[in-house]
């Protein structure tokens, strides 16, 4: 219970200070076990939060699950 609260607060603090972007051209395929996960991880770029959000070009099975621009 306490650990989950720490994770939530830490994530909120990181999202306020940093901008996370998927590496352009990344292939995101899913693997289903007990939970669903990206097969080969999810490579991200981290930058200071300058509020310059943009889309990244991604490929793979993720497009079967969600509509991406």
C-alpha angles and dihedrals in degrees: 000000000000092000091054091053090050091052092049094049092045092050092049091051093048092049090053094052104034140043115222118203130179111241107259115256093023117156111222113194123170130230119196119212121133086324132016115258138169106269097225100023125260114275110212138183117220122207135164111278101264091154091238096134121181139165124259127217107245133174137194140060092327087086090064090059104041137021109245126189 
